[in-house]
Amino acid sequence: MTIQMGGVTIDCADPAELAEFWSKALGVADVQHYGDYLLVPAPTEGGPYVALQKVPEERAAAKNRVHIDFRADDRPAEVARLVGLGATEVEEHTVPGMVWTVLRDPEGNEFCVGSFDG
């Protein structure tokens, strides 16, 4: 038997506020509440969810050790949409065949939006 991807959990100070950002970013309306643990279901059947877990301590490092990578056909438009929802654009990277933008959600958790060329 092998394991399957369930989702990604993000530690945060205010799960409800962050769930508002992530539900809009992913286009999901039915956030599930479990006290200080909120789950934003996957936008596609069987895909990974994003969970938000309240923790008492502040973020300890400037960079995440793990982050979520997304892909988009129109990366610049998607980055602009996410910034409009409250994300912050950090930087852009390009390697042969691929380009991605690093962003931060409203609590500073980094994630990327990329696209492939050819």
DRENTOR-847271 format. One record per residue: x, z, y of N, C-alpha, C in turn; residue number from 1. Coordinates in steps of 0.1 Angstrom, whole numbers. Layout:
BEGIN
X, Z, Y, X, Z, Y, X, Z, Y, NUM
...
END
This chain:
BEGIN
8, 0, -12, 0, 0, 0, 9, 0, 12, 1
4, -7, 23, 12, -7, 35, 3, -1, 46, 2
10, 3, 57, 3, 9, 68, -2, -3, 77, 3
-12, 1, 85, -18, -9, 94, -18, -3, 108, 4
-16, -11, 118, -16, -7, 132, -30, -2, 136, 5
-31, 11, 140, -43, 17, 145, -44, 15, 160, 6
-34, 20, 167, -34, 18, 181, -22, 25, 187, 7
-22, 26, 201, -11, 32, 208, -17, 43, 216, 8
-11, 55, 216, -16, 67, 223, -6, 69, 235, 9
-12, 71, 247, -5, 73, 259, -8, 88, 263, 10
3, 96, 265, 2, 109, 270, -1, 108, 285, 11
-10, 116, 291, -13, 115, 305, -19, 127, 311, 12
-19, 128, 324, -25, 140, 331, -40, 139, 332, 13
-45, 127, 334, -60, 125, 336, -65, 114, 327, 14
-69, 117, 315, -73, 106, 306, -85, 98, 311, 15
-95, 105, 317, -107, 98, 322, -103, 87, 333, 16
-94, 91, 342, -90, 81, 352, -82, 70, 346, 17
-74, 73, 337, -66, 62, 331, -74, 54, 322, 18
-84, 60, 315, -94, 52, 307, -101, 42, 315, 19
-104, 45, 328, -111, 36, 336, -102, 23, 339, 20
-89, 26, 341, -80, 14, 343, -79, 6, 330, 21
-76, 13, 319, -74, 5, 306, -86, -2, 301, 22
-98, 4, 303, -110, -2, 298, -113, -15, 306, 23
-110, -15, 320, -111, -27, 328, -101, -37, 324, 24
-88, -32, 322, -77, -41, 319, -80, -49, 306, 25
-86, -42, 296, -88, -48, 283, -102, -54, 282, 26
-111, -52, 292, -124, -57, 291, -133, -50, 281, 27
-131, -37, 280, -139, -30, 270, -147, -19, 278, 28
-160, -19, 274, -169, -10, 282, -172, 4, 275, 29
-171, 5, 262, -175, 17, 255, -164, 26, 252, 30
-158, 33, 262, -148, 43, 259, -153, 55, 251, 31
-146, 59, 241, -151, 70, 233, -144, 83, 237, 32
-152, 93, 240, -147, 106, 245, -146, 116, 234, 33
-135, 123, 232, -132, 133, 223, -126, 145, 230, 34
-132, 151, 240, -126, 161, 248, -115, 156, 256, 35
-103, 161, 255, -91, 156, 263, -84, 144, 256, 36
-91, 137, 247, -86, 126, 240, -96, 115, 242, 37
-93, 104, 248, -102, 93, 250, -97, 80, 243, 38
-106, 72, 237, -102, 61, 230, -108, 48, 236, 39
-100, 39, 240, -105, 26, 245, -104, 16, 233, 40
-115, 12, 227, -115, 4, 215, -108, -9, 218, 41
-103, -15, 207, -97, -28, 208, -107, -39, 213, 42
-102, -48, 221, -111, -58, 226, -114, -69, 215, 43
-107, -69, 204, -110, -78, 193, -111, -71, 180, 44
-119, -75, 172, -122, -69, 159, -109, -66, 151, 45
-106, -54, 147, -95, -51, 140, -82, -49, 148, 46
-82, -52, 161, -70, -50, 169, -67, -36, 172, 47
-56, -33, 178, -52, -20, 181, -60, -14, 193, 48
-63, -1, 193, -69, 6, 204, -59, 12, 213, 49
-63, 16, 225, -54, 24, 234, -61, 37, 235, 50
-54, 48, 231, -59, 61, 232, -51, 68, 244, 51
-58, 78, 250, -53, 85, 262, -54, 100, 259, 52
-43, 107, 258, -43, 121, 254, -38, 129, 266, 53
-46, 139, 269, -42, 148, 280, -30, 158, 275, 54
-20, 158, 283, -9, 168, 280, -6, 176, 293, 55
-1, 188, 291, 1, 197, 303, 14, 193, 311, 56
24, 188, 304, 36, 185, 311, 36, 172, 318, 57
44, 171, 329, 46, 158, 336, 55, 149, 328, 58
55, 137, 331, 64, 127, 325, 78, 131, 327, 59
86, 131, 316, 100, 136, 316, 110, 125, 319, 60
108, 113, 317, 118, 102, 319, 112, 91, 328, 61
122, 84, 333, 118, 73, 342, 112, 61, 335, 62
117, 59, 322, 113, 48, 314, 107, 52, 301, 63
96, 45, 297, 90, 48, 284, 100, 44, 273, 64
99, 52, 262, 107, 48, 250, 99, 38, 242, 65
86, 38, 243, 77, 28, 237, 68, 22, 247, 66
65, 9, 247, 55, 4, 256, 47, -7, 249, 67
36, -11, 255, 27, -21, 250, 31, -34, 256, 68
32, -45, 248, 34, -58, 252, 21, -66, 250, 69
17, -73, 261, 5, -81, 260, 9, -96, 263, 70
1, -105, 259, 4, -119, 262, -8, -125, 270, 71
-5, -135, 278, -16, -141, 286, -12, -156, 288, 72
-22, -165, 287, -20, -179, 289, -16, -181, 304, 73
-22, -174, 313, -20, -175, 327, -14, -162, 332, 74
-1, -159, 329, 5, -146, 332, 4, -143, 347, 75
7, -151, 356, 7, -147, 370, -7, -143, 374, 76
-18, -150, 370, -32, -146, 373, -35, -132, 367, 77
-30, -130, 354, -33, -117, 348, -26, -106, 354, 78
-13, -108, 358, -6, -98, 365, -13, -95, 378, 79
-18, -105, 386, -25, -102, 398, -38, -94, 396, 80
-45, -97, 385, -57, -90, 382, -54, -75, 379, 81
-44, -73, 371, -40, -59, 367, -35, -51, 379, 82
-28, -58, 388, -24, -51, 401, -36, -48, 409, 83
-46, -56, 409, -58, -54, 416, -66, -42, 410, 84
-64, -39, 397, -70, -28, 391, -63, -15, 393, 85
-51, -16, 398, -43, -3, 401, -29, -3, 394, 86
-25, -13, 387, -12, -14, 381, -2, -17, 393, 87
11, -14, 390, 22, -17, 399, 31, -27, 392, 88
35, -37, 399, 44, -47, 393, 58, -41, 395, 89
66, -41, 385, 80, -36, 385, 90, -47, 386, 90
90, -56, 376, 100, -67, 377, 96, -78, 367, 91
103, -89, 368, 100, -101, 359, 113, -104, 352, 92
111, -109, 340, 123, -113, 332, 120, -126, 326, 93
131, -134, 325, 130, -148, 319, 141, -150, 309, 94
138, -154, 297, 148, -159, 287, 143, -173, 283, 95
151, -181, 277, 147, -194, 273, 134, -193, 264, 96
124, -199, 268, 111, -200, 261, 102, -189, 263, 97
105, -179, 271, 96, -167, 274, 98, -161, 287, 98
88, -157, 294, 88, -149, 306, 79, -138, 305, 99
82, -126, 311, 73, -115, 311, 75, -106, 323, 100
64, -100, 326, 64, -91, 338, 62, -77, 333, 101
70, -68, 339, 69, -53, 336, 60, -47, 346, 102
50, -40, 342, 41, -33, 351, 40, -18, 348, 103
34, -10, 357, 31, 4, 354, 16, 6, 356, 104
10, 14, 347, -4, 17, 349, -5, 28, 360, 105
-16, 32, 364, -17, 42, 375, -10, 55, 374, 106
-6, 59, 361, 2, 71, 359, 17, 68, 357, 107
20, 56, 358, 35, 52, 357, 39, 48, 344, 108
30, 46, 334, 34, 42, 320, 36, 27, 321, 109
48, 22, 316, 52, 8, 316, 45, 0, 305, 110
41, -12, 308, 37, -22, 298, 41, -35, 303, 111
40, -45, 295, 45, -59, 298, 34, -69, 295, 112
34, -80, 304, 25, -91, 301, 35, -103, 301, 113
34, -110, 290, 43, -122, 288, 36, -134, 284, 114
44, -145, 285, 39, -158, 281, 51, -166, 275, 115
48, -175, 266, 58, -184, 260, 57, -198, 266, 116
69, -203, 268, 70, -217, 272, 74, -226, 260, 117
65, -235, 257, 68, -244, 246, 68, -238, 233, 118
END
